[in-house]
Amino acid sequence: MEELELLKSCGLEVVPSLKIPEELGSVLKSFIKGQKIFLVLYGAPGTYKTTACKKLVYSILKKKGINPYNAYFIKFYNLVDWLLQDEELESLLKHTKLLVIDDLISLHLKESILLKLFAIVDERYEKQRKTIFTTNHNLQEFLNGPVSIFSRIASRLCDANISMLYETQGAFRNTNTGTGGEELW
């Protein structure tokens, strides 16, 4: 199978060639090497949360082999759709060494989807598998949300014993001159 197809099987359609902000790169490296199992990157759109995570997944796949069980990137809205149709995906998401769930949003989801999402987060929590979530929302929105299962997920993500929270700053997406960051991977 061609490398591009292999990367797609790991959730990477495109790997951006943009440089990421140095501080964000340092946070991701610290998370990967550290003991925490959840990292939540939150902040305004355009602060390179998604770009940095795609580059991290790509670098892990290049080092450890392009296999979805080494690292997997998925958009939250795709996750919601696919969980209804694909039981193998649920198993993959529970067992991949590094999972990135991009653009976590507070939707009014069916309870069956929330239960599957909770099962994935809970399994990863119990097995101590690294997971990164990106979101444009403050986690208080999830903690105080109307759905108790989503609140249970958010409470795990906010637990300082197992999670790192990092707020990205400054919108970079709209500049023509780049970020001044380094190529970290």
Stockholm file with secondary structure:
# STOCKHOLM 1.0

chainA/1-185         MEELELLKSCGLEVVPSLKIPEELGSVLKSFIKGQKIFLVLYGAPGTYKTTACKKLVYSILKKKGINPYNAYFIKFYNLVDWLLQDEELESLLKHTKLLVIDDLISLHLKESILLKLFAIVDERYEKQRKTIFTTNHNLQEFLNGPVSIFSRIASRLCDANISMLYETQGAFRNTNTGTGGEELW
#=GR chainA/1-185 SS CCHHHHHHHTTCSCCCCCCBCHHHHHHHHHHHHSSCCEEEEECSTTSSHHHHHHHHHHHHHHHHCSCTTTCEEEEHHHHHHHHTTCHHHHHHHHHCSEEEEESCCCCCCCHHHHHHHHHHHHHHHHHTCEEEEEESSCHHHHHTSSCHHHHHHHHHHTCTTTEEEEECCSCCTTCSSCCSCBCCC
#=GC SS_cons         CCHHHHHHHTTCSCCCCCCBCHHHHHHHHHHHHSSCCEEEEECSTTSSHHHHHHHHHHHHHHHHCSCTTTCEEEEHHHHHHHHTTCHHHHHHHHHCSEEEEESCCCCCCCHHHHHHHHHHHHHHHHHTCEEEEEESSCHHHHHTSSCHHHHHHHHHHTCTTTEEEEECCSCCTTCSSCCSCBCCC
//
